[in-house]
Amino acid sequence: MTSATSEMPAAPKNVRWAGVEEAVLPAVVGLLIAAIIGDILILSFGQNPGTVYRLLIEGTWGNAYGLGQVLYKATTLTFTGLAVAVGLRAGLFNIGGESQLAAGGFFAALIGLALPTGLPSLVTLPLFILAAAIGGGVVGGIPGVLKAKFGAHEVITTIMLNFIVLALLNYLVAAHLRVEDSLHTANIRAGSLPRLSNYIPGFHGSAANVVIFIAVATAIATGWFLFRTRRGFELRAVGLQPDAAEYGGVNVGGVWWKTMALSGAIAGIGGLNFVLGYKHYYEEAFASGSGYLGIAVAIVGRNHPLGVVIAALVFATMSQGGLAVNAVVPKQMVDVLQAVVIIAVAASVPEVRRILLRSRKGGQ
């Protein structure tokens, strides 16, 4: 049987733009609803919403240090959000971002500790990226193989692997790799990545580093893969209707395990942000929360790479902004707003689609 995907025409421009609109507009609606609910919450604390939002903006995008922290947090969330988005495009729910992110950082740290000092970054960076991708890809690929071969549900297997992998990594660090009286490895002296403050003095003190450019490149590459290649078309076809895709000649099981491995590899590369760009060592629990928050980023970003980048910036701004407004209102209020954004986006998607459909029909 000839594969139905052997000759895949490029998607028309209006179709590609429709995907971008459906990725961005629900997030905008969610933010507007969150802003309204945020006003109500702020008023309930007896504060002026304008004052609180001003503090939030001044503590994030309003100064170089705050912006640097936003970019640092958004970098990790972009990787974990893309990892979840790729899985969801294939109909797979990857809950294992925590362990995949940690495994990627751990493998990169091992390479960094083994390499001699003095090697140029042009030599070491590809090795670090490859090591992190392998670490995350192995952890992500295991649930994919279990699903393809035995039908094991990826939600259950990825959740269980989170506990197993994180416990194993913590044991290896505590028993064999840690520096005395600490919970981290020795410093990585080969190929540590520079912070943005080396080039932009205003970012001094922030953790933002050049891994942000790797995150942007990964988002672009993911978009190209999903929407411009045959393998990406097969992945999306399996996500929409696996039976139809299999009838068209797609190896559904192969797509499943490869997608999970790719998803894990993307999350694993995100481990470079902390291990090489910030602390320059692997530390227990450095990935705490980032993998799970990546699920929210993917959902708000509508599983589109552009939407994921925007959503990562939004959630990073809220996270850093919560610290800026903590003196006026409880930081937990920002956590509530994050949940409101997710619920509002999920609820607004059908209505946004109807509006877009009506506008396109009206324009014809």
N, C-alpha and C positions, 0 to 999 in steps of 0.2 A: 504494500500500500504506500502511495506517495504521500508524504506529509503535507497537510493543508497549509503549513506555515513555511513551505520551501520558497514560495515567492510572496513575500509580504510587501504590499505597497506602503509607501510612507503615508502617515496620517495627514489629512488636509490641515492647513493652518488653522481654519476655524475650529476644527475638532480639538487640536492641541490647545488653543486658547481657551476653549470651553473647559478643559481639564484644569487649567490654571485658575479660571474664575471660580470653579467649584471648590478649589483648594483654598483660595484666599477669602472669598466673601463670607463663608460661614464663620471663619475666625474673626472677621471684623464684626459680624453680628454678635458673636459671643462676647467680645470685648466691650461692646456698647452695653449689652445687658449686664455684664459684670460691673461696669462703671455705675450704672443706675443702682444696682444692689449695694455696691460699695458706698454710694452716697448715703443710703439708708442706714447701713451699719455704722458709718462714721458719725452720723447724726445721733444714733443711739448711744454713742459714747460721749456725746456732748461736745464734739469737735466740729470744726468747719471743714467740709469736704475739700474746698479749694486749698486750704492750708495743708492738709494731709497729702493731697496729690502734688502740691508744689514741693513738699519735702521729698516725696518719692522720686520725682523727676530730678530734683537737685542732687539726690543721693545716688543716682544712677547715670542717666545721660547728661546731667548738668555739670559734672566735673570729670576730669580725666581718670582719677582713680576709680570712681564708681563705674564709669564706662568700661574700664579695663576689667573690672570684676564681672560685669555683665557679659563681656565677650568671652572671658574665661569659662564661666558657667555655661554659656550658650554653646561653646565648642564641644564640651562633653555631651550635652543634650542633643546636639545635632547628630552626633554619631549614634547614640542610643535610639534617637527618634527615627533615623534612617534605617537602622537595623530592624526595628519593629515594623516600619512601613513596608520594607521589602517583603517581610514575611506575610503581612496582611494582604499584600497584592497577590500572593499565591494562595490565599485562603488559610494561612498558618498564623497562629497567635504565639509569637515568641515572647515568653515571660522571663527568659533567662538572661536578660541584658546585664544584670548584676554580676553574674559569674563570668559571662563572656568578656565584659569590660575588665574585670579583675584578672582573668587569665591572660588577656592581651597585655596588660601592664606588667604582669609577672614574667611572661616570656621575654618581653622587651628588656626588663631589668636583668634577667639572666644573661642576655646577650651583652648588655652594657657592662656588667661585672666581669665578663669573660674577655672583652676586647681590650687591647692595650691602649693606654692614653696617648693622645697626640694624633689620632687618626682624624682626617678632615670629615666634616659633616656630610659632604657629598658621598663619602664611602659608607659612613655609619647609618645615615638616615634610611636608605633603602633596606638595610638589614633590620633595623628596628621596626619599620613598617611591616616587613615580611614576617618577622617573629611575632609581632602583635596580632597580625591577621591569622597566622597559623594557630596561635593560642586560642583566640576567640572562635576561629573556624572549627577547631576540633570540638570545643565545648558545644557549639551550636550544631555541628554536624551529627553528633551522637543522637539527639532526639529526632533529627531528620531521618536517619537510618532506621531507627526504631519504628517510626511511623510508616516509612516506605515498606519495610520488611514484615512488620508484625502488626501494624495498625495501631500502635500505641499513641495516645493523644499527646500532642506536643505541649499542651498547657501543663499537664501533670508531669511529664518528664523534664521539662525545663525548670519548673518550680523545684522539683526534687534535686535537680543538678545544681541549682543555686546553693542549697545547703551543703551538698557533697563537695563541690568544687571550692567554695569559700572556706569550708572547714579544712580541706586538704591543703590549700594554699597557706592558711594561717598556721597549720602545723609545720609546714616546710620552713616558713619564715622563723617561727618560734624555736624550732628544734635545730635548724642548720644554718640559717642565713642572717639572723638578726644581729644587730650591733648590741653590745652589752647594755642592759637596762633600757632597752627600747623595743618597739614592736615593728621595726622596719629594717630593711637591708642596709648594707653599707652604701655610701654615696657612689653614684655612677659618674665616673670621671671621663668616660669616653663618649664623645658625641652628644653631650647634653644640649638641648635645644635652647636658643636664646629667648628671653622675654621681649615683649614689644617695647618695654621701657628702655632697652638698649638703643632703639631707633627713635622712640617718641618719649622724651624726658618726662612729659606730663603723666605718663603711665607709671611712674616710679612707685614701687610698693605693691602694685597690682600683680596678679598671677597670670595675666594675659600673655600668651606666647605664640610663637610662629605655628603651632599646631592648628591654629585657627585657619590658616591657609590650606592645610591638608583637609580640614573639615569642609571648606568651601569646594575644593577640588573633588572630594568624595561625593558631595551633593550633586555636582555637575555630572560626574561620571555615572552616578546612580540614575539620574534622569535620562542620560543618553542610553544607558543599558536598558532601562525599562521601556522607553518609548521609541527607540530608534534601532533596536536590534531584534533579530529573530528570536534569540533566547529570552529576551525580555518580553516579547509578544507571547511566547509559549508560557512563561511564568504567569502573565496576567490572564491568559486564557484558562489555565488551570485554576486560578483563583476565582474566575467568574463561573465556570462550569467544567469541573474535572472530567465528567463522563463525555461531554462533547469534545473536549480537548483530546482525550484518549482515542475517541473515534476518528479524530482528525490526524492521528499518527503521533501524538505527543506521549512520551514516556512519563506518565504522571508521577510514579514513584521516584524516578530520577530527578524530576523537577523539584519534588518535595525535599529530598535530602540535600540537593545542591543549593536550594534556596535557603535552607536553614544554616548550611555551612557559610554561605555568603553573608547572611544576616549576622551570624556570630562573628565573622571576620570584620565586618564594619564596626560592630560594637567593640571588638578587641582593639582596633586601631585607636579608638577613643581613649584607651588606657595611656597612650603616650602623653596626653594632655597633662596628667598629674605626674606620672613617673619621670618623664624626660623634660617636660616644659616647665614644671612648677617645683616639685620637691627634689627631683633628681635621685629618688630612691623609691622602692616599692614599700608600701605601708599597709598594714591590715586595715580593712574596712574603708579604704579610700574611695571605693565605688558606692558606698552606702547611699541608697535612694536614687542615684542617677539612672539605673536601669529601669526601675519602675516608673520614674517620672518620664522616661523616654516613651512609655506607652501613651501617656497623656499628650506628649508632643506630637506623636504620630497621628493620634486621633484628631487633635485640633488642626493639624496640618493636612488632614484628609489624605494621608499616605502619598502626598505629592512632595518631591524633594524641595521645591520652592516653599511650599506650605510648611514643611518641617523646619526649614531654616528660620522662617518668620516666627513660628510657634516657639522654637528654641529661644529666640531673642525675647519673646514675650514672657515666657516662664522664668528665664534668667533675670529679666528686669523685675519681675514680681519677687523673686527670691532675694535679690540684693536690696530691692526697695523695702522689703519687710524689715530689714535691719535699720534702714534709714528712718522709718516712721515709728519704730518701736518705742520711742520716748513719748509719743503722742497717743497711739492706739496699740493694742496688742498685736504682736507679729502674727498670731494665729489668724487674724482677720485676713491677711494676705493669702494664707493657706485656704481659707474659705473661698476667697475670690478665684483662686486657681480651680477649685472644684466647680464653681459656678461657670467659669469659662468652658470647661469640658462639657457640662450638662447643657449649656446654652448652644454650643456648637452642634452637639448630637441632636438636639431638638430642632435646630434651625435648618439643618441640611435639606430635609424634604421640601420645606417652603422655599429655600433659596433655589433649589432645582426647578421648582414650578415657575418661579419668577423668571429665571433665565430661559426656560423653555418658551414661556409666553413672549419674552422680549425677542427671541430669535425668530419665532413664527411671525411676530409683528413686523420684523425687519425684512422679511422675505417678500 
